[in-house]
């Protein structure tokens, strides 16, 4: 295996989470008795460019199929994040009804709907027909395809190209960034948001490793990838989303009207001080993931012996990574609640835990609610605050076991 950016041979394992089915490959009841395919879930780090990456065991066109069940609009906090972004970037770039915006991986129109409200022309690029159909129902133009250089040649050039949590999802990251350059106007801006590798390591966020994420990104590495395609980063912001993310701003390397801010050098220095350029930092991660796995199993077995009822909330991809790595099944967690009707009535991949509506939780009166999407735990605890009435407790396991 070679690095998908710089082609350096990969030898150093970052995290080996053994085997898992794709995290969003939910099952119907009829499929529970059918064979289920598990793929190796092992990540490597490139000694040269420090890109953390997974081998492409599961092809992207299989992962993002027509029955993809992740719909962005079912998170209130994510909708608020999207709306604020549209307000801020429209002012920052002085976007008008004569401008043009393209979003890569536009999902169900969760963000472009706010550009549409401003009468700013926009286009979504989305390969999954299930989510694209919802966006089209909102009156948003969508191209149902994977974004790459071939597609970019046929697109209208944009004043703004944005992508939230898509840069990590592309197997050919060089072609993807090359396509961004092709589709961007000479004076245009690219913004990309992605979980920050430094926070993944610092806060033990190993459950954000799954087959849909081909790359795990630092500013240092992203800067190299963009510069290799004659694009420059001119600004970066820290975000609280997904356990700590970065939003980069990029443009053509010869666009002298956009000057590099001090934010770039500041975060690069922070990464250096943390040790992201030191290969030894990457070698220590596996042991911390193992510790969480052991804590989870011990907690669930103890609750089982004490006849305590444990359920989960949030049928998120990160939760599936955690449960499958720990080997947890429906005998230890009765069900998982999720707001999305597209997931309700299905079963988690691997663990086969049923996904139900919140009404089931109310009637079940559990002793513990395990919050799988820990990054929005405050939103979830506020939503489920009524479980305190019967003295139930919330539990998270990342970065470590915490009973709330």
DRENTORVEX-693964 format. One record per residue (C-alpha): residue number from 0; residue in one letter; chain; y, z, x. Coordinates in steps of 0.5 Angstrom, whole numbers, plus 500, padded with zeros to 3 digits. Layout:
<atoms>
   num   residuo   cadena    py    pz    px
   NUM         A        A     Y     Z     X
...
</atoms>
This chain:
<atoms>
   num   residuo   cadena    py    pz    px
     0         X        A   500   500   500
     1         X        A   507   498   502
     2         X        A   514   501   500
     3         X        A   516   497   494
     4         X        A   523   497   498
     5         X        A   523   496   505
     6         X        A   515   494   506
     7         X        A   514   499   511
     8         X        A   506   502   510
     9         X        A   506   508   506
    10         X        A   501   514   509
    11         X        A   505   520   507
    12         X        A   503   523   500
    13         X        A   508   526   496
    14         X        A   505   529   490
    15         X        A   497   528   488
    16         X        A   497   529   480
    17         X        A   490   527   480
    18         X        A   488   522   474
    19         X        A   492   521   468
    20         X        A   493   516   462
    21         X        A   500   513   461
    22         X        A   504   519   458
    23         X        A   506   515   452
    24         X        A   500   512   450
    25         X        A   499   516   444
    26         X        A   492   515   440
    27         X        A   491   514   433
    28         X        A   485   519   430
    29         X        A   480   513   430
    30         X        A   481   512   438
    31         X        A   479   519   439
    32         X        A   472   517   440
    33         X        A   474   511   444
    34         X        A   474   511   452
    35         X        A   480   513   454
    36         X        A   483   510   461
    37         X        A   486   514   466
    38         X        A   489   512   472
    39         X        A   491   515   479
    40         X        A   497   519   479
    41         X        A   499   519   486
    42         X        A   506   519   489
    43         X        A   508   517   496
    44         X        A   514   517   501
    45         X        A   517   512   505
    46         X        A   518   515   512
    47         X        A   523   509   513
    48         X        A   528   509   507
    49         X        A   525   516   504
    50         X        A   524   512   497
    51         X        A   518   516   493
    52         X        A   514   512   489
    53         X        A   508   511   485
    54         X        A   503   505   486
    55         X        A   503   500   481
    56         X        A   496   502   478
    57         X        A   498   501   471
    58         X        A   502   495   470
    59         X        A   509   495   467
    60         X        A   508   490   461
    61         X        A   502   494   459
    62         X        A   506   501   459
    63         X        A   512   498   455
    64         X        A   508   495   450
    65         X        A   510   493   442
    66         X        A   507   500   440
    67         X        A   512   504   445
    68         X        A   513   510   441
    69         X        A   519   513   445
    70         X        A   526   512   441
    71         X        A   532   515   444
    72         X        A   536   517   438
    73         X        A   531   523   436
    74         X        A   535   527   441
    75         X        A   542   530   439
    76         X        A   544   531   446
    77         X        A   542   525   448
    78         X        A   546   521   443
    79         X        A   552   526   444
    80         X        A   551   524   452
    81         X        A   551   516   450
    82         X        A   557   517   445
    83         X        A   561   521   451
    84         X        A   559   515   456
    85         X        A   562   510   452
    86         X        A   568   513   450
    87         X        A   569   515   458
    88         X        A   567   508   461
    89         X        A   571   504   456
    90         X        A   578   508   458
    91         X        A   576   508   465
    92         X        A   574   500   465
    93         X        A   579   498   460
    94         X        A   574   495   456
    95         X        A   577   491   450
    96         X        A   574   486   444
    97         X        A   575   481   450
    98         X        A   570   484   454
    99         X        A   562   484   455
   100         X        A   557   489   456
   101         X        A   550   489   457
   102         X        A   545   495   457
   103         X        A   538   494   460
   104         X        A   533   498   457
   105         X        A   537   499   450
   106         X        A   531   502   447
   107         X        A   533   503   439
   108         X        A   541   502   440
   109         X        A   542   509   441
   110         X        A   548   507   446
   111         X        A   550   500   444
   112         X        A   552   502   437
   113         X        A   558   506   440
   114         X        A   560   500   443
   115         X        A   559   496   437
   116         X        A   564   501   433
   117         X        A   569   499   438
   118         X        A   568   492   437
   119         X        A   567   491   444
   120         X        A   561   485   444
   121         X        A   555   487   447
   122         X        A   548   485   448
   123         X        A   541   489   449
   124         X        A   535   488   454
   125         X        A   529   491   451
   126         X        A   522   489   452
   127         X        A   519   493   447
   128         X        A   519   490   440
   129         X        A   518   497   436
   130         X        A   525   500   439
   131         X        A   528   493   439
   132         X        A   527   492   432
   133         X        A   531   498   430
   134         X        A   537   496   434
   135         X        A   537   490   431
   136         X        A   537   493   424
   137         X        A   544   496   427
   138         X        A   547   489   428
   139         X        A   546   489   435
   140         X        A   544   483   439
   141         X        A   537   484   443
   142         X        A   534   480   448
   143         X        A   526   482   448
   144         X        A   524   481   455
   145         X        A   524   485   462
   146         X        A   530   484   466
   147         X        A   530   481   472
   148         X        A   533   475   476
   149         X        A   530   469   472
   150         X        A   532   472   466
   151         X        A   539   474   469
   152         X        A   541   467   470
   153         X        A   541   465   463
   154         X        A   545   471   461
   155         X        A   553   471   460
   156         X        A   556   475   465
   157         X        A   558   482   464
   158         X        A   564   486   465
   159         X        A   559   492   465
   160         X        A   552   493   466
   161         X        A   549   499   465
   162         X        A   542   502   465
   163         X        A   540   509   463
   164         X        A   533   512   466
   165         X        A   531   505   467
   166         X        A   532   504   475
   167         X        A   526   508   476
   168         X        A   522   504   471
   169         X        A   522   498   475
   170         X        A   516   496   479
   171         X        A   520   490   483
   172         X        A   526   494   485
   173         X        A   529   489   489
   174         X        A   529   483   484
   175         X        A   532   488   479
   176         X        A   538   490   483
   177         X        A   538   482   485
   178         X        A   539   481   478
   179         X        A   544   486   477
   180         X        A   548   482   482
   181         X        A   547   475   478
   182         X        A   549   478   471
   183         X        A   555   481   474
   184         X        A   562   478   473
   185         X        A   566   478   480
   186         X        A   570   484   478
   187         X        A   565   488   474
   188         X        A   562   494   474
   189         X        A   554   497   474
   190         X        A   553   504   472
   191         X        A   546   506   473
   192         X        A   543   513   471
   193         X        A   537   516   474
   194         X        A   534   523   475
   195         X        A   536   526   482
   196         X        A   530   526   487
   197         X        A   534   532   490
   198         X        A   533   536   484
   199         X        A   526   534   483
   200         X        A   524   537   489
   201         X        A   529   543   489
   202         X        A   527   545   482
   203         X        A   519   543   482
   204         X        A   520   538   477
   205         X        A   513   535   478
   206         X        A   512   533   471
   207         X        A   517   528   471
   208         X        A   512   524   475
   209         X        A   508   519   471
   210         X        A   506   512   471
   211         X        A   512   509   467
   212         X        A   516   512   473
   213         X        A   515   507   479
   214         X        A   521   510   484
   215         X        A   524   517   485
   216         X        A   531   516   487
   217         X        A   536   519   492
   218         X        A   543   517   493
   219         X        A   541   515   500
   220         X        A   536   511   498
   221         X        A   539   507   492
   222         X        A   545   506   497
   223         X        A   541   502   501
   224         X        A   537   498   496
   225         X        A   544   496   493
   226         X        A   547   494   499
   227         X        A   541   490   501
   228         X        A   543   485   495
   229         X        A   550   485   497
   230         X        A   552   490   492
   231         X        A   556   497   494
   232         X        A   557   504   491
   233         X        A   564   506   489
   234         X        A   563   512   486
   235         X        A   558   517   483
   236         X        A   557   523   478
   237         X        A   553   529   478
   238         X        A   550   529   471
   239         X        A   546   535   467
   240         X        A   541   530   464
   241         X        A   534   530   465
   242         X        A   534   536   470
   243         X        A   540   534   474
   244         X        A   541   526   474
   245         X        A   546   522   478
   246         X        A   550   516   475
   247         X        A   552   511   480
   248         X        A   558   506   480
   249         X        A   557   499   483
   250         X        A   560   492   484
   251         X        A   560   486   488
   252         X        A   561   488   496
   253         X        A   567   483   497
   254         X        A   570   486   491
   255         X        A   576   490   494
   256         X        A   580   492   488
   257         X        A   575   498   487
   258         X        A   575   503   493
   259         X        A   569   508   495
   260         X        A   571   515   493
   261         X        A   569   521   496
   262         X        A   564   523   491
   263         X        A   559   518   495
   264         X        A   560   521   502
   265         X        A   560   528   499
   266         X        A   553   527   495
   267         X        A   550   524   501
   268         X        A   552   530   506
   269         X        A   549   534   500
   270         X        A   542   531   501
   271         X        A   542   531   508
   272         X        A   544   538   508
   273         X        A   538   539   503
   274         X        A   533   536   508
   275         X        A   532   529   504
   276         X        A   532   525   511
   277         X        A   527   530   514
   278         X        A   520   528   512
   279         X        A   517   535   512
   280         X        A   521   537   506
   281         X        A   517   532   502
   282         X        A   510   535   505
   283         X        A   511   542   502
   284         X        A   512   539   494
   285         X        A   504   539   493
   286         X        A   503   547   493
   287         X        A   509   548   488
   288         X        A   506   544   483
   289         X        A   499   547   484
   290         X        A   502   554   483
   291         X        A   505   552   476
   292         X        A   498   549   474
   293         X        A   495   555   475
   294         X        A   500   559   472
   295         X        A   499   555   466
   296         X        A   492   555   465
   297         X        A   492   563   466
   298         X        A   497   564   461
   299         X        A   493   560   456
   300         X        A   487   563   457
   301         X        A   490   570   457
   302         X        A   493   568   450
   303         X        A   486   565   448
   304         X        A   483   572   450
   305         X        A   488   576   446
   306         X        A   487   572   440
   307         X        A   495   569   440
   308         X        A   496   563   437
   309         X        A   500   558   442
   310         X        A   503   551   440
   311         X        A   508   546   443
   312         X        A   514   543   442
   313         X        A   516   536   444
   314         X        A   511   530   445
   315         X        A   515   528   451
   316         X        A   512   524   457
   317         X        A   513   530   462
   318         X        A   509   535   458
   319         X        A   503   530   458
   320         X        A   503   530   465
   321         X        A   503   537   466
   322         X        A   498   538   460
   323         X        A   493   533   464
   324         X        A   494   535   471
   325         X        A   492   542   468
   326         X        A   486   540   464
   327         X        A   489   543   458
   328         X        A   486   541   451
   329         X        A   487   542   444
   330         X        A   482   549   444
   331         X        A   488   552   448
   332         X        A   494   549   444
   333         X        A   493   548   437
   334         X        A   498   542   436
   335         X        A   505   540   439
   336         X        A   511   539   434
   337         X        A   516   533   435
   338         X        A   522   530   431
   339         X        A   520   523   431
   340         X        A   516   520   426
   341         X        A   513   515   430
   342         X        A   509   520   434
   343         X        A   507   525   428
   344         X        A   500   523   426
   345         X        A   498   521   433
   346         X        A   495   525   439
   347         X        A   497   526   446
   348         X        A   494   522   451
   349         X        A   488   525   455
   350         X        A   489   532   452
   351         X        A   488   530   445
   352         X        A   493   535   442
   353         X        A   495   533   435
   354         X        A   503   531   434
   355         X        A   505   534   427
   356         X        A   512   535   424
   357         X        A   516   542   424
   358         X        A   514   544   417
   359         X        A   507   545   420
   360         X        A   510   550   425
   361         X        A   513   554   420
   362         X        A   507   555   416
   363         X        A   503   556   422
   364         X        A   507   562   425
   365         X        A   505   562   432
   366         X        A   506   567   437
   367         X        A   508   562   443
   368         X        A   512   556   443
   369         X        A   511   552   449
   370         X        A   517   548   450
   371         X        A   515   541   454
   372         X        A   521   538   455
   373         X        A   524   544   459
   374         X        A   531   540   460
   375         X        A   533   540   453
   376         X        A   530   547   452
   377         X        A   537   550   449
   378         X        A   537   545   444
   379         X        A   530   546   442
   380         X        A   531   554   442
   381         X        A   537   553   437
   382         X        A   533   549   433
   383         X        A   527   553   432
   384         X        A   531   560   432
   385         X        A   527   562   426
   386         X        A   521   563   430
   387         X        A   524   570   432
   388         X        A   523   572   425
   389         X        A   516   573   426
   390         X        A   517   575   434
   391         X        A   515   569   437
   392         X        A   517   567   444
   393         X        A   519   561   447
   394         X        A   515   559   454
   395         X        A   517   554   459
   396         X        A   513   553   466
   397         X        A   518   548   470
   398         X        A   521   550   475
   399         X        A   516   556   474
   400         X        A   513   561   468
   401         X        A   519   564   464
   402         X        A   518   567   457
   403         X        A   524   567   453
</atoms>
